[in-house]
Amino acid sequence: MIGWSSLSSFISTIQRLKHPGVEGLSDHERSSRHQGSFDGSQWAIALAGLALMAVLWEAYVRLSDVSALILPSPSRVMSQMVDKRDLLFRNSVPTLQATVAGFFVSLSLAFLLSVLLDTFAWLRRAGMPILIVSQTLPLTAIAPLVVLWFGFGLMPKIILVALVTFFPVLVALLQGYEATDRDLASLLRSFGATRWQIFWMARVPTALPYLFAGLRISITYAVVAAIFAEYSGARSGLGIVILNAKNSFRPDLMLAAVVFCSALTLFLYAVCALAQSLLIGYRSGRNPHV
């Protein structure tokens, strides 16, 4: 058996010989490594597109003289965001808490399940169909039952967020484990590395880019799941604001709350992208394969 420090140095040396650093990549390969990230020009184009849509929307509302009860103008929605900012910020807190807590539970559950399914092939063959079936359950039917069983507190929201978001992370981790260089694993095994040493030093680092791809997908669903959980039963949250605005025939306030939901999603997505950049960028300085 070889020690952790010597094993880590050995892996780094082997992978530096097999994989070039970023400076040695072609433009196409370099862009592929940064796929999923946005540079300044892409953000500028996206913001310009949104601004154009808002201008066209505003022009249509003003020229067609459509009722604000049917289609409020962007300026009216922005006015509601300013006038009701205290209400929106106050109700954003429980939604954000439920989203973050549920996402943490989702990530923990997905990692534990991925380790079990990767370790025991028979468990993967038996368990994956059940996990797939769990994703076919309609949220509209499950959410009221979860609220009925666990009450109107934070717990049902955490459960629903975790239920919606854990599967993409689990699949991403399993695919990442399978992408591990088999020659490297065989070589480590020949040097006396244990199964867990191979897992932590080779399989987990290989799975990191796949993990963050799954996280970016899941985080876009997390806020939606939290909002839907609040729809089904809650005392506060953006979902309650949207529900109350709908019942009061206030589409302007509804859209203002929707904008806040989108802002929360973008914020959490940016946090995931930043964590990926810091963690994988740090590892890339030590290990170009990651």
Beta strands, then each sheet from edge to edge (+ up, - down):
end
